[in-house]
Amino acid sequence: MNPPTKLPNIGPVLAAQLNTIGVCTEQDLKEMGSENAVIKIATLEHSGVCINMVYALEGAIQGIRWHGLSRERKEELKVFFRRVQEMK
């Protein structure tokens, strides 16, 4: 099973955060989904959750650089991220 760092957009810092929330493989991330991963990462101290992280995780799941996400999916993720911000 591939570690998350083998996916696009996942560097060592984000990979460490994913590991902390129990995401150790590509399959773990796909099963959890980008939204659930962001919600869990947001609970970590000094998480640094931002819209780019949301995009990065979704792009990783899709196997593309986050810049290649569809406009529609980016809009959906923006709405989701606003809701996460309101929960804080």
PyMOL commands that place a pseudoatom at each C-alpha (Angstrom):
pseudoatom trace, name=CA, resn=MET, resi=1, chain=A, elem=C, hetatm=0, pos=[0.000, 0.000, 0.000]
pseudoatom trace, name=CA, resn=ASN, resi=2, chain=A, elem=C, hetatm=0, pos=[1.324, 3.400, -0.979]
pseudoatom trace, name=CA, resn=PRO, resi=3, chain=A, elem=C, hetatm=0, pos=[1.927, 6.039, 1.684]
pseudoatom trace, name=CA, resn=PRO, resi=4, chain=A, elem=C, hetatm=0, pos=[0.152, 9.391, 1.197]
pseudoatom trace, name=CA, resn=THR, resi=5, chain=A, elem=C, hetatm=0, pos=[3.435, 11.054, 0.204]
pseudoatom trace, name=CA, resn=LYS, resi=6, chain=A, elem=C, hetatm=0, pos=[3.261, 9.135, -3.090]
pseudoatom trace, name=CA, resn=LEU, resi=7, chain=A, elem=C, hetatm=0, pos=[0.113, 11.107, -3.969]
pseudoatom trace, name=CA, resn=PRO, resi=8, chain=A, elem=C, hetatm=0, pos=[0.129, 14.515, -5.636]
pseudoatom trace, name=CA, resn=ASN, resi=9, chain=A, elem=C, hetatm=0, pos=[-0.045, 17.514, -3.277]
pseudoatom trace, name=CA, resn=ILE, resi=10, chain=A, elem=C, hetatm=0, pos=[1.003, 15.597, -0.146]
pseudoatom trace, name=CA, resn=GLY, resi=11, chain=A, elem=C, hetatm=0, pos=[4.262, 16.774, 1.373]
pseudoatom trace, name=CA, resn=PRO, resi=12, chain=A, elem=C, hetatm=0, pos=[5.889, 15.720, 4.632]
pseudoatom trace, name=CA, resn=VAL, resi=13, chain=A, elem=C, hetatm=0, pos=[3.940, 18.125, 6.880]
pseudoatom trace, name=CA, resn=LEU, resi=14, chain=A, elem=C, hetatm=0, pos=[0.522, 17.143, 5.552]
pseudoatom trace, name=CA, resn=ALA, resi=15, chain=A, elem=C, hetatm=0, pos=[1.562, 13.474, 5.549]
pseudoatom trace, name=CA, resn=ALA, resi=16, chain=A, elem=C, hetatm=0, pos=[2.488, 13.762, 9.241]
pseudoatom trace, name=CA, resn=GLN, resi=17, chain=A, elem=C, hetatm=0, pos=[-0.902, 15.311, 10.001]
pseudoatom trace, name=CA, resn=LEU, resi=18, chain=A, elem=C, hetatm=0, pos=[-2.632, 12.549, 8.082]
pseudoatom trace, name=CA, resn=ASN, resi=19, chain=A, elem=C, hetatm=0, pos=[-0.641, 9.954, 9.995]
pseudoatom trace, name=CA, resn=THR, resi=20, chain=A, elem=C, hetatm=0, pos=[-1.718, 11.577, 13.277]
pseudoatom trace, name=CA, resn=ILE, resi=21, chain=A, elem=C, hetatm=0, pos=[-5.399, 11.164, 12.339]
pseudoatom trace, name=CA, resn=GLY, resi=22, chain=A, elem=C, hetatm=0, pos=[-4.877, 7.537, 11.304]
pseudoatom trace, name=CA, resn=VAL, resi=23, chain=A, elem=C, hetatm=0, pos=[-4.364, 7.959, 7.570]
pseudoatom trace, name=CA, resn=CYS, resi=24, chain=A, elem=C, hetatm=0, pos=[-1.259, 5.948, 6.748]
pseudoatom trace, name=CA, resn=THR, resi=25, chain=A, elem=C, hetatm=0, pos=[-1.982, 4.796, 3.203]
pseudoatom trace, name=CA, resn=GLU, resi=26, chain=A, elem=C, hetatm=0, pos=[-3.495, 6.070, -0.009]
pseudoatom trace, name=CA, resn=GLN, resi=27, chain=A, elem=C, hetatm=0, pos=[-6.462, 3.757, 0.570]
pseudoatom trace, name=CA, resn=ASP, resi=28, chain=A, elem=C, hetatm=0, pos=[-7.006, 5.187, 4.083]
pseudoatom trace, name=CA, resn=LEU, resi=29, chain=A, elem=C, hetatm=0, pos=[-7.295, 8.677, 2.595]
pseudoatom trace, name=CA, resn=LYS, resi=30, chain=A, elem=C, hetatm=0, pos=[-9.654, 7.572, -0.151]
pseudoatom trace, name=CA, resn=GLU, resi=31, chain=A, elem=C, hetatm=0, pos=[-11.883, 5.816, 2.366]
pseudoatom trace, name=CA, resn=MET, resi=32, chain=A, elem=C, hetatm=0, pos=[-11.923, 8.801, 4.731]
pseudoatom trace, name=CA, resn=GLY, resi=33, chain=A, elem=C, hetatm=0, pos=[-12.442, 11.401, 2.021]
pseudoatom trace, name=CA, resn=SER, resi=34, chain=A, elem=C, hetatm=0, pos=[-11.058, 14.906, 1.857]
pseudoatom trace, name=CA, resn=GLU, resi=35, chain=A, elem=C, hetatm=0, pos=[-13.818, 16.528, 3.912]
pseudoatom trace, name=CA, resn=ASN, resi=36, chain=A, elem=C, hetatm=0, pos=[-13.565, 14.096, 6.823]
pseudoatom trace, name=CA, resn=ALA, resi=37, chain=A, elem=C, hetatm=0, pos=[-9.783, 14.321, 6.773]
pseudoatom trace, name=CA, resn=VAL, resi=38, chain=A, elem=C, hetatm=0, pos=[-9.954, 18.126, 7.002]
pseudoatom trace, name=CA, resn=ILE, resi=39, chain=A, elem=C, hetatm=0, pos=[-12.413, 17.968, 9.890]
pseudoatom trace, name=CA, resn=LYS, resi=40, chain=A, elem=C, hetatm=0, pos=[-10.085, 15.642, 11.808]
pseudoatom trace, name=CA, resn=ILE, resi=41, chain=A, elem=C, hetatm=0, pos=[-6.941, 17.640, 10.992]
pseudoatom trace, name=CA, resn=ALA, resi=42, chain=A, elem=C, hetatm=0, pos=[-8.703, 20.818, 12.146]
pseudoatom trace, name=CA, resn=THR, resi=43, chain=A, elem=C, hetatm=0, pos=[-8.880, 19.328, 15.642]
pseudoatom trace, name=CA, resn=LEU, resi=44, chain=A, elem=C, hetatm=0, pos=[-5.087, 19.107, 15.844]
pseudoatom trace, name=CA, resn=GLU, resi=45, chain=A, elem=C, hetatm=0, pos=[-3.162, 21.859, 17.588]
pseudoatom trace, name=CA, resn=HIS, resi=46, chain=A, elem=C, hetatm=0, pos=[-1.540, 24.236, 15.072]
pseudoatom trace, name=CA, resn=SER, resi=47, chain=A, elem=C, hetatm=0, pos=[-3.229, 22.392, 12.195]
pseudoatom trace, name=CA, resn=GLY, resi=48, chain=A, elem=C, hetatm=0, pos=[-2.949, 25.255, 9.711]
pseudoatom trace, name=CA, resn=VAL, resi=49, chain=A, elem=C, hetatm=0, pos=[-6.094, 24.113, 7.916]
pseudoatom trace, name=CA, resn=CYS, resi=50, chain=A, elem=C, hetatm=0, pos=[-6.792, 26.315, 4.921]
pseudoatom trace, name=CA, resn=ILE, resi=51, chain=A, elem=C, hetatm=0, pos=[-8.659, 26.076, 1.647]
pseudoatom trace, name=CA, resn=ASN, resi=52, chain=A, elem=C, hetatm=0, pos=[-5.487, 25.012, -0.153]
pseudoatom trace, name=CA, resn=MET, resi=53, chain=A, elem=C, hetatm=0, pos=[-5.196, 22.015, 2.177]
pseudoatom trace, name=CA, resn=VAL, resi=54, chain=A, elem=C, hetatm=0, pos=[-8.765, 21.056, 1.318]
pseudoatom trace, name=CA, resn=TYR, resi=55, chain=A, elem=C, hetatm=0, pos=[-7.956, 21.303, -2.378]
pseudoatom trace, name=CA, resn=ALA, resi=56, chain=A, elem=C, hetatm=0, pos=[-4.694, 19.392, -1.905]
pseudoatom trace, name=CA, resn=LEU, resi=57, chain=A, elem=C, hetatm=0, pos=[-6.427, 16.484, -0.207]
pseudoatom trace, name=CA, resn=GLU, resi=58, chain=A, elem=C, hetatm=0, pos=[-9.170, 16.305, -2.822]
pseudoatom trace, name=CA, resn=GLY, resi=59, chain=A, elem=C, hetatm=0, pos=[-6.600, 16.454, -5.607]
pseudoatom trace, name=CA, resn=ALA, resi=60, chain=A, elem=C, hetatm=0, pos=[-4.592, 13.692, -3.928]
pseudoatom trace, name=CA, resn=ILE, resi=61, chain=A, elem=C, hetatm=0, pos=[-7.679, 11.494, -3.794]
pseudoatom trace, name=CA, resn=GLN, resi=62, chain=A, elem=C, hetatm=0, pos=[-8.373, 12.178, -7.477]
pseudoatom trace, name=CA, resn=GLY, resi=63, chain=A, elem=C, hetatm=0, pos=[-4.702, 11.621, -8.341]
pseudoatom trace, name=CA, resn=ILE, resi=64, chain=A, elem=C, hetatm=0, pos=[-4.192, 15.128, -9.743]
pseudoatom trace, name=CA, resn=ARG, resi=65, chain=A, elem=C, hetatm=0, pos=[-2.545, 18.392, -8.752]
pseudoatom trace, name=CA, resn=TRP, resi=66, chain=A, elem=C, hetatm=0, pos=[-5.125, 20.482, -6.927]
pseudoatom trace, name=CA, resn=HIS, resi=67, chain=A, elem=C, hetatm=0, pos=[-5.000, 23.118, -9.671]
pseudoatom trace, name=CA, resn=GLY, resi=68, chain=A, elem=C, hetatm=0, pos=[-6.707, 20.590, -11.938]
pseudoatom trace, name=CA, resn=LEU, resi=69, chain=A, elem=C, hetatm=0, pos=[-9.843, 20.228, -9.810]
pseudoatom trace, name=CA, resn=SER, resi=70, chain=A, elem=C, hetatm=0, pos=[-13.019, 21.156, -11.617]
pseudoatom trace, name=CA, resn=ARG, resi=71, chain=A, elem=C, hetatm=0, pos=[-14.501, 24.572, -10.940]
pseudoatom trace, name=CA, resn=GLU, resi=72, chain=A, elem=C, hetatm=0, pos=[-17.638, 22.905, -9.594]
pseudoatom trace, name=CA, resn=ARG, resi=73, chain=A, elem=C, hetatm=0, pos=[-15.699, 20.759, -7.116]
pseudoatom trace, name=CA, resn=LYS, resi=74, chain=A, elem=C, hetatm=0, pos=[-13.696, 23.759, -5.943]
pseudoatom trace, name=CA, resn=GLU, resi=75, chain=A, elem=C, hetatm=0, pos=[-16.941, 25.630, -5.267]
pseudoatom trace, name=CA, resn=GLU, resi=76, chain=A, elem=C, hetatm=0, pos=[-18.321, 22.679, -3.298]
pseudoatom trace, name=CA, resn=LEU, resi=77, chain=A, elem=C, hetatm=0, pos=[-15.132, 22.547, -1.252]
pseudoatom trace, name=CA, resn=LYS, resi=78, chain=A, elem=C, hetatm=0, pos=[-15.262, 26.312, -0.591]
pseudoatom trace, name=CA, resn=VAL, resi=79, chain=A, elem=C, hetatm=0, pos=[-18.766, 25.958, 0.834]
pseudoatom trace, name=CA, resn=PHE, resi=80, chain=A, elem=C, hetatm=0, pos=[-17.604, 23.035, 2.957]
pseudoatom trace, name=CA, resn=PHE, resi=81, chain=A, elem=C, hetatm=0, pos=[-14.558, 24.950, 4.202]
pseudoatom trace, name=CA, resn=ARG, resi=82, chain=A, elem=C, hetatm=0, pos=[-16.694, 27.940, 5.221]
pseudoatom trace, name=CA, resn=ARG, resi=83, chain=A, elem=C, hetatm=0, pos=[-18.802, 25.585, 7.335]
pseudoatom trace, name=CA, resn=VAL, resi=84, chain=A, elem=C, hetatm=0, pos=[-15.690, 24.153, 8.982]
pseudoatom trace, name=CA, resn=GLN, resi=85, chain=A, elem=C, hetatm=0, pos=[-14.488, 27.670, 9.775]
pseudoatom trace, name=CA, resn=GLU, resi=86, chain=A, elem=C, hetatm=0, pos=[-17.842, 28.530, 11.335]
pseudoatom trace, name=CA, resn=MET, resi=87, chain=A, elem=C, hetatm=0, pos=[-17.578, 25.507, 13.650]
pseudoatom trace, name=CA, resn=LYS, resi=88, chain=A, elem=C, hetatm=0, pos=[-14.439, 26.886, 15.300]
for i in range(1, 88): cmd.bond("trace and resi %d" % i, "trace and resi %d" % (i + 1))
show_as sticks, trace
zoom trace
